[in-house]
Amino acid sequence: MARGWESKAVADQIEEGENRRKGAQSTVERSPETVLLRQQLETLKLSRARTLIQLEAASRPAYRQVLEKALRALEEQIEEVSREISISDSKPST
């Protein structure tokens, strides 16, 4: 039993190391513009998640409307930044 768990932990460590190397390589290959866009996308996704949590807890209709409007705006921004990233990723690197 312990041996199986141990080999699973080793396999997980190997996979994690490979993922780190791939992440480091892809960061090097990205343009500064793409890096900024990806950071902006992550910030928008976190804001969306926070807004969803607030929306679940909101009880007043007026506040819910404000949060729903904010959520729609965030989702539009996420779509726009995602499109910009895909365009930026499709450009050849210089």
C-alpha positions as CSV (number, residue, x, y, z in Angstrom):
1,M,0.0,0.0,0.0
2,A,2.7,2.5,0.9
3,R,4.7,1.6,-2.1
4,G,1.8,2.5,-4.5
5,W,1.3,5.8,-2.7
6,E,5.0,6.5,-2.9
7,S,5.2,5.8,-6.7
8,K,2.1,8.0,-7.2
9,A,3.8,10.9,-5.4
10,V,6.9,10.5,-7.5
11,A,4.8,10.4,-10.7
12,D,3.1,13.6,-9.5
13,Q,6.4,15.3,-8.9
14,I,7.7,14.4,-12.3
15,E,4.6,15.7,-14.0
16,E,4.7,18.9,-12.0
17,G,8.4,19.4,-13.0
18,E,7.5,18.9,-16.7
19,N,4.6,21.4,-16.4
20,R,6.9,24.0,-14.9
21,R,9.4,23.5,-17.7
22,K,6.7,23.9,-20.3
23,G,5.4,27.0,-18.5
24,A,8.8,28.5,-18.4
25,Q,9.4,27.9,-22.1
26,S,6.0,29.3,-23.1
27,T,6.6,32.4,-21.0
28,V,9.9,33.0,-22.8
29,E,8.2,32.7,-26.2
30,R,5.4,35.2,-25.4
31,S,5.6,38.8,-26.3
32,P,5.3,41.4,-23.5
33,E,1.9,42.4,-25.0
34,T,0.7,38.8,-24.7
35,V,1.9,38.5,-21.1
36,L,0.1,41.7,-20.1
37,L,-3.1,40.5,-21.9
38,R,-2.9,37.2,-20.0
39,Q,-2.4,39.0,-16.7
40,Q,-5.4,41.2,-17.5
41,L,-7.5,38.1,-18.4
42,E,-6.6,36.5,-15.0
43,T,-7.6,39.7,-13.2
44,L,-10.9,39.8,-15.0
45,K,-11.6,36.1,-14.2
46,L,-10.9,36.8,-10.5
47,S,-13.2,39.8,-10.6
48,R,-15.9,37.7,-12.3
49,A,-15.6,35.0,-9.6
50,R,-15.8,37.6,-6.8
51,T,-18.9,39.1,-8.4
52,L,-20.6,35.8,-8.7
53,I,-20.0,35.1,-5.0
54,Q,-21.5,38.5,-4.2
55,L,-24.4,37.9,-6.5
56,E,-25.2,34.6,-4.7
57,A,-25.2,36.4,-1.3
58,A,-27.1,39.5,-2.5
59,S,-30.7,39.7,-1.3
60,R,-31.7,43.3,-2.4
61,P,-33.1,43.4,-5.9
62,A,-31.3,46.8,-6.7
63,Y,-27.9,45.4,-5.6
64,R,-28.5,42.2,-7.6
65,Q,-29.2,44.3,-10.7
66,V,-25.9,46.2,-10.2
67,L,-24.0,43.0,-9.8
68,E,-25.7,41.4,-12.8
69,K,-24.7,44.4,-14.9
70,A,-21.2,44.2,-13.6
71,L,-21.1,40.5,-14.4
72,R,-22.2,41.1,-18.0
73,A,-19.5,43.8,-18.4
74,L,-16.8,41.5,-17.0
75,E,-17.9,38.7,-19.3
76,E,-17.7,41.0,-22.3
77,Q,-14.2,42.2,-21.3
78,I,-13.1,38.6,-20.8
79,E,-14.3,37.7,-24.3
80,E,-12.5,40.8,-25.8
81,V,-9.2,40.1,-24.1
82,S,-9.4,36.4,-25.0
83,R,-9.9,37.4,-28.7
84,E,-6.9,39.7,-28.4
85,I,-4.8,36.9,-26.9
86,S,-5.7,34.5,-29.7
87,I,-4.9,37.1,-32.3
88,S,-1.6,37.8,-30.5
89,D,-0.8,34.1,-30.2
90,S,-1.4,33.6,-33.9
91,K,1.1,36.3,-35.0
92,P,4.5,35.0,-35.9
93,S,7.2,35.6,-33.2
94,T,10.0,38.0,-34.2
